[in-house]
Amino acid sequence: MQKVVWGAPSFWIERFPLYWGIDQGFFAKQGIDLDIWYSYGGPELARAVSKGKIHIGEMGLPPFVTAYRQGLPAKIVGSSVIQQLDHYLAARPNIASTADLAGCRIGILSAGSCDDYFIRKILSVHNIDPNGDVELMPLGEDYGKLDLFMDGRVDAAFVVEPQLARGEHEGLVRVIDRVADYFPHYQWGIILASEAWLQEQGDLLGRLMHAFRQACRSIVDQPGQTTDLGSRVFGVAPEVFERALQRDLPRWETDARLDMAGLQSALKVQETMGLPTANLALEEMVSQL
């Protein structure tokens, strides 16, 4: 058995195929003993790749592009299951829609982040001035936590699964919008592999991705059988995990296929945000396994 550490920047539902693949023996059948290593976001994960601590992992496209421009020795080898921008804007239950957010406190990851850009775009569509009609609150390490709503610190924020389904179940939040409805063609989550692996461990990487695809397809084929494990992994009630899984499952990218047009679209969005992407050719960043 070969030990492999898969890096991830967050403990969200898109990690579930890894846990399911371990539980069902998909990785073991490929001779792989898989561990999951969590970082505090994309930049830390990129540093781990640069130092050779990990060779495979997932992150959002924007931090990957930034790290790649700074010399990250890695390439994109596939798409995570959350390919599109399935970021949900949740609000206190008494807020009916995005159009009702004027005068509210809205939580974002940080100033200048993709969240910041996305919420400004969404608010502008609804004729709400993000610089005057609302208060955008950088959350940092509190990002995605339901305590923000319990304590009354925010009126709305981006919340991810399965905490979103838990918040609905407990009557803390309601979904009022989805980022992908405003950016319908956008390759968000990517899987990266180090240059060292691409040059020296092609067979191992191929077996690893085969097991990953098996796990993804298995979840789609039998979602009801995954509820108990999902409940234990994420510490939520079985019905909460089932609700979280079913919300996005029809849009999961189960074969890790990249949306190349979506990648190009995402780079254009980053240029709009003022992030440098000039002279970056897609074929440079992407490795076709």
N, C-alpha and C positions, 0 to 999 in steps of 0.2 A: 504493500500500500504506500502510495506517495502522499505526503502531507502537503496540503495546499491551504493557504489562508486567503480568503476572499474579503477584500476591504469594502466597507460601506460607510457612507457619511451620515446615516440616519437609521433609526429603528422604526421604520414605517412598513406598511403592508407590502410594498414591493420586495421586501426581503423574504417574504413567506415562501416563494419557490425554493430558496436555499434550505430552509428548515424542512420543508416537505421532501425535498430530494434526499436530505440526510436521513430523515425518518423512514422513507420508503426504500432506501438502499440504492437509489439511482447512481449516486456518486461512488459508493462502495463497489458496485458492479463494474465500474470503469477503473477500479484500482486506486480510487482517490479517497483519502481521509480528509474531509473538508471541515475547516474552521471558519467562523465569521468574525472579523475584526472591525470594531466600530471606531470611527474617528469623530472629531468635532467639526464636521463639515468637509467640503471638497479640498480646501487648501492643505489641511493636515493630511488627508489621504494622498494628495499629490506628493507631499514631502516623503511619506512612507514609501511610495513607489520610487522616488528619486534615490532614496537611501538603500533600496533593495530589500526592505522589510516585507513588502508584499509585491506581487506581480500581476494580480488580477483584481478588478473591483468595479464598482458602479459609482457614478456621480452625475450631477446635472451637466448639461453641455456648457453653460457659461463658465463655471469654474474650470472645466477641462480646457476650454479654449485659452483662458487666461494663463493656466499653468503650462500649456503647450507652447505658447508664445514665449514663456520664460525658460524654456528648455526642458520641459518634462519629457523624459525618455520613454514615451508610451504612445500607443495609437488606439483609436477606436476600433473595436472588433465586433460590436453588436449593439443592439438596443435592449434596454431594460424592459420589463413588462409594462411599466407606466411610460409609454412612449410619448403620448400627448400631454398637454398641460392640464392634467386632472387635479388642479388646485381648486379647492372649493372655498368660497367666501361664505363664512358662517356668521350669524348675528344672533343677538338676543331674540327670544321668541316673539317679542312684541314689535319687532322690526319686520315688516312684511316683504320688503324688496330693496334692491340697491338704490332705487330712486328715493328711498326714505332715510338715507345715511347722512344727509346734511345735518351738521351740528354734532356728529358722533365722533367717538374716538375709535380709530381703526388700527389694529396691530399689524405690523409688518416685520420682516426679519431684521432689516437694517436700512438706514438711509442709503440710497444709491443701489440697493439690491434689485434683483429681478422682481421681487414682490413689490417694491416701490414703483417700478416702472409699470407693472401690470395693474396695480390698483389705480394709478393715475390715469391710465388708459380707460379702465372700466368706469371710473367716476366721470371722466370727461364725456363719455358717451351718454351719460345720464344728466349732463349739464350741471355737474357738481364740481366746483373749483377745489382741487386737492390742496391748494395753498391757502385757502381762506374759509372754505365751507366745512372742512373737517380737520381733525387733529390726527396726523399719522404718527403712530407711536412705535419706535424701534424696540423690539422685544428681546433680541439676542438669544440667550440660552432659555428664555421662557417661551420661545416660539412654539406654537402648536399645543400649548398646555391649556387644559380646560379650567384650571385655577384662575386664569385671567378673567373668565366670565363669572365664575363663582364669587370672586373678590370685587367684581364691578370695575376692574381696571380698563376693560375695553368693551365697546358695544358691538364690534365686529372684528374679524380677523380671518386669515387663511388658516384652516385646520385640515389636517390630513388623517387618513384612515390608519388604524381603526378608532382613533380618538374622536373623529367626527361622528361616527355611528354611535359611539358611547355617549357623546354630548346630546345627540338627538334622543337616545333612549332615556336619558336622565332628565330631559326637558330643559337642558341648559342652552341649546342653540337650535337654529334652523338654517338650512342651506338657502342662500338667496342668490348665489351666482356661481359660475364655473369659468375659470380663465380660458379654457379651450374654446368656449363659445365666441370669444373675441379674437383668439389666435388659432384658427382651425387647422393650420398646417404648420406644425412645429415639432421637431424632434427634440424631446426634452431629456429623457434619461438615457445614458449611454453606458456600455460596458467597455472598459479599457484593459489593455494588456501591456506589460512592459516590453520595451524593445528586446531585452535579454531573452524573454520567453519566446517572442516571435522568431528570434534567430536560433534559439537552442532547444526550445521545448514545444515545438509545433504539435507533436503527437499528443502530449499531455494537455495542451490547450484545446485541441480538437475533442479529446475525450471529455474534458470538463464541460465544454459548451454543449456536447451531445447530452450529457446528463442533465444540464440546466434546462435544455429544451424539453426533455422527457418530463421533468418535474412540472414545468409550466403547462404542458398539454394535459398531464394527469389531473391537475387542479381544475382545469376547464372541463374535462370529461366527467369528473366526479366531485364537484364542489362540496356536496353534502357530507362526503366522507372525510373532508379536511377540517371540519368545524371543531372537533375536539382538540386537535393539535393546535389550531390557530388560537383557540380560546386560551390554552395553556401558555403558548409562546408570548402572547401579547397581554395576558392578564385581564381579559374582558370576558363577559358572559358569552356563551355559545351563540345566542341569538344576535348579539352585537357583532361578533366576528362575521357571522353569516351575512348580516346586512351590509357590513363594510365590504366584504368580498364581492357580493352580487352587484354592488353599485358600479364598479369599474370593470368587472370581469368580461363583459361583452366587448370591451375595447382593449383588452390586454394584447400585447404583441408577444405571442407564445413561441415564435421561432427565432427571436432575437434579431429579426431583419431590420436593417436601418432604412429609414425613410430619407433617401438622399435629397429629395426636393424639400423635405421638412428640415433637413440640416441646413440647406442653403437659406431657407426662410428664417431659421433661427439666427443665423449669422447676420442677416440683414436687420433683424430686430436688435441685436447687440450693437450694430453700428448706429442705429437710431438712439440707443441709450448712451452713445458716446464712447463705447468700448472699442478699442482698435481691433479690427479683423482684416484690414487690408493686407494683401499679399499672402493670405492664407488660402491655399488650394485644398479642396476637400480630399483630393487623392493623397495629399501629404499626411493628413490626419487619420485617414481610414485605412485599415488593413483588411483586405478581403481574404477571409479564411478559406 
